[in-house]
Amino acid sequence: MGDDELNEIRRRRMAQLQQQAGDQQGMQEELERQQRQKSQIQMILMQILEPDARERLNTIKLTKPDFAGSVEQQLIQLAQSGRLQKKITDAQFKELLRQLAPAKRDYSITRK
């Protein structure tokens, strides 16, 4: 191996390491952005939901994260549009969930 080949290998390896460092920094920035976004959502929900309703939403998050995410987005949109005058109670939140929940199909099986 000549000095030119060795220098080329070193240069490629250094470029690869710099690329990996840049990727890691980008991932770290993305994680920080997601954390900030989550904390902002939590702050808004604390302002618009009473504790019981917030607890119910957290329980729904454990079982149906996608549905809970869409409910959160709709609540935030209501708050930002000014359509909420006061905090949502647990009873109001239950009614909202009934309206937003997808319709269940009822099956009946008859045996002969």
Phi, psi and chi 1 to 4 in degrees:
 res  aa     phi    psi   chi1   chi2   chi3   chi4
   1 MET       -  134.6 -112.4 -160.2 -121.0      -
   2 GLY   -91.4  170.5      -      -      -      -
   3 ASP   -62.6  -35.1  -74.2  -18.8      -      -
   4 ASP   -64.5  -43.9  -68.7  -20.6      -      -
   5 GLU   -64.2  -43.4  -69.8  178.0   45.5      -
   6 LEU   -63.2  -42.2 -162.5   54.7      -      -
   7 ASN   -64.7  -38.6  -74.2  -24.8      -      -
   8 GLU   -64.9  -42.4  179.6   63.5   23.0      -
   9 ILE   -63.0  -43.5  -68.3  171.6      -      -
  10 ARG   -63.1  -42.1  -75.7 -176.4 -176.8  146.9
  11 ARG   -63.1  -44.0 -173.7 -169.7   61.2   75.7
  12 ARG   -63.5  -42.7  -82.8 -166.9 -128.7  143.1
  13 ARG   -64.7  -40.4 -179.2   66.0  179.1  148.6
  14 MET   -65.0  -41.5 -174.0   60.7  104.6      -
  15 ALA   -63.2  -39.9      -      -      -      -
  16 GLN   -63.6  -43.8 -176.9 -177.5   17.7      -
  17 LEU   -65.2  -39.0  -70.3  173.3      -      -
  18 GLN   -66.2  -37.8  -72.1  173.5  -12.6      -
  19 GLN   -63.3  -44.0  176.3   68.3   29.7      -
  20 GLN   -63.6  -40.5  -72.3  175.0   -9.7      -
  21 ALA   -63.7  -40.6      -      -      -      -
  22 GLY   -65.2  -40.4      -      -      -      -
  23 ASP   -63.3  -42.5  -69.6  -14.0      -      -
  24 GLN   -64.8  -39.5  -72.7  177.5  -11.0      -
  25 GLN   -65.5  -41.0 -176.6  179.7    4.4      -
  26 GLY   -62.9  -41.5      -      -      -      -
  27 MET   -65.8  -39.9  -72.4  177.5   15.7      -
  28 GLN   -63.2  -42.6 -177.3   67.0   27.2      -
  29 GLU   -64.1  -39.5  -70.4  171.6   -3.8      -
  30 GLU   -64.3  -43.0  178.3   65.9   19.8      -
  31 LEU   -62.5  -42.0  -72.8  172.8      -      -
  32 GLU   -64.0  -39.8  -71.1  173.5    3.6      -
  33 ARG   -64.1  -42.6 -175.0 -170.5   63.5   77.4
  34 GLN   -64.1  -39.8  -72.2  176.1   -4.2      -
  35 GLN   -63.7  -42.1  -71.8  -66.0  -20.4      -
  36 ARG   -62.5  -42.1  -78.6 -167.6  -53.2  -88.4
  37 GLN   -64.3  -43.2 -173.6  177.8   20.0      -
  38 LYS   -62.7  -41.6  -76.0 -179.1 -176.3  179.7
  39 SER   -67.4  -35.7   65.9      -      -      -
  40 GLN   -64.7  -42.5  -72.7  174.6  -15.8      -
  41 ILE   -61.8  -44.3  -71.2  171.9      -      -
  42 GLN   -62.4  -40.1  -69.8  -56.0  -44.6      -
  43 MET   -63.7  -42.5  -68.7  -60.1  -66.2      -
  44 ILE   -64.6  -43.9  -68.4  171.4      -      -
  45 LEU   -64.4  -35.3  -68.9  175.1      -      -
  46 MET   -64.5  -30.8  -73.7  179.2   70.2      -
  47 GLN   -78.2  -29.0  -67.5  173.1   -3.2      -
  48 ILE  -106.0  -14.0   61.8  175.0      -      -
  49 LEU  -115.3  139.7  -67.2  175.9      -      -
  50 GLU   -72.9  161.3  -72.8 -170.3   -2.5      -
  51 PRO   -54.7  -40.6  -26.4   33.3      -      -
  52 ASP   -64.3  -41.6  -68.1  -20.1      -      -
  53 ALA   -67.0  -38.7      -      -      -      -
  54 ARG   -64.4  -39.6 -140.9  174.9   30.9 -112.9
  55 GLU   -64.1  -40.8 -173.3  176.5  -39.5      -
  56 ARG   -63.4  -41.3 -176.2  173.2  -59.1  -81.8
  57 LEU   -63.0  -41.4  179.3   60.8      -      -
  58 ASN   -64.4  -36.0  -71.8  -25.6      -      -
  59 THR   -66.2  -41.1  -57.1      -      -      -
  60 ILE   -64.4  -37.0  -68.0  170.5      -      -
  61 LYS   -58.2  -35.8 -104.5 -169.6 -129.6 -178.0
  62 LEU   -69.1  -36.2  -66.4  173.8      -      -
  63 THR   -93.4  -39.0   57.9      -      -      -
  64 LYS  -134.2   79.0  -61.7  177.7 -176.6  178.4
  65 PRO   -61.3  -36.2    0.6   -0.9      -      -
  66 ASP   -66.8  -45.3  -65.3  -23.7      -      -
  67 PHE   -63.1  -43.4  179.2   64.4      -      -
  68 ALA   -62.4  -39.2      -      -      -      -
  69 GLY   -62.7  -41.7      -      -      -      -
  70 SER   -68.8  -36.3   66.8      -      -      -
  71 VAL   -64.1  -43.4  169.6      -      -      -
  72 GLU   -59.1  -45.5  -75.4  177.9  -10.4      -
  73 GLN   -62.3  -40.5  -69.6  -58.5  -42.2      -
  74 GLN   -67.6  -38.8  -69.6 -177.8    2.6      -
  75 LEU   -63.6  -41.9  -72.6  171.4      -      -
  76 ILE   -65.0  -40.0  -69.8  170.2      -      -
  77 GLN   -64.1  -40.4  -72.6  174.9   -4.8      -
  78 LEU   -61.9  -42.9  -74.4  172.7      -      -
  79 ALA   -66.3  -42.9      -      -      -      -
  80 GLN   -70.3  -28.4  -70.7  175.6  -17.5      -
  81 SER   -82.3   -7.5   67.0      -      -      -
  82 GLY    83.2   16.1      -      -      -      -
  83 ARG   -84.1   -9.4  -65.7  176.3   58.5 -167.1
  84 LEU  -101.1  121.2  -64.0  177.4      -      -
  85 GLN   -92.0  -29.7  -55.5  -57.3  -32.6      -
  86 LYS  -145.3  175.9   55.4 -174.8  176.6  178.4
  87 LYS   -64.3  147.4  -74.8 -171.7  171.8 -172.4
  88 ILE   -84.2  127.9  -63.8  174.8      -      -
  89 THR   -82.5  171.1   64.2      -      -      -
  90 ASP   -63.7  -40.9 -169.9   42.0      -      -
  91 ALA   -63.6  -43.2      -      -      -      -
  92 GLN   -64.6  -38.3  -67.4  169.3  -30.1      -
  93 PHE   -66.2  -39.3 -171.5   61.6      -      -
  94 LYS   -60.5  -44.3  -78.6 -176.5 -166.6  177.0
  95 GLU   -63.6  -40.9 -175.9   58.7   34.0      -
  96 LEU   -61.6  -41.5 -179.5   67.3      -      -
  97 LEU   -64.5  -38.8  -70.7  173.7      -      -
  98 ARG   -60.9  -39.5  -83.8 -167.1 -155.4   98.1
  99 GLN   -70.6  -34.6  -67.5  172.4    3.5      -
 100 LEU   -86.1  -22.8  -64.9  175.7      -      -
 101 ALA   -65.0  139.5      -      -      -      -
 102 PRO   -65.8  146.6   18.5  -25.1      -      -
 103 ALA   -65.6  135.4      -      -      -      -
 104 LYS   -90.0  143.8  -67.4 -176.4  179.4  179.0
 105 ARG   -92.0  141.1  -67.0 -175.2 -179.2 -169.7
 106 ASP  -107.4  123.7 -169.1   22.9      -      -
 107 TYR  -111.0  140.3  -63.5  101.2      -      -
 108 SER  -128.0  133.8   61.0      -      -      -
 109 ILE  -116.6  127.5  -61.6  173.3      -      -
 110 THR  -114.2  132.6   53.8      -      -      -
 111 ARG  -105.4  144.1  -66.3 -175.3  177.0 -165.7
 112 LYS  -114.2      -  -65.9 -177.0  179.9 -177.5
